[in-house]
């Protein structure tokens, strides 16, 4: 349960829990007759968000293995994205499911 007592203030804290964040941009741009072709690829190994209150951490959400591709050309527009895993950790004392994990 993520319910906080009325006297507690709940805050969302962004933490630098990004492990070896890696963004790779590879673009090939050519201007021919007003046409711009772009190929873009991006990767992010992990990003985490920790939710906490004055009493301590409540939950942590982690997204792992995020990739995306974008192609813009005169012939087509294509976009793809993928996520390898999603993890939710419930850090409260009385929880039935302390860790929920989904993997592709």
Buried (B, 14 or more C-beta within 10 A) or exposed (E): EEEBEEEEEBEEEEEEEEEEEEEEEEEEEEEEEEEEBBBBBBEBBBBBBBBBBEEEBBBBBBBBBBBBBBBBBEEEEEEEEEBBBBBBBBBBEEEEEEEEEEEE
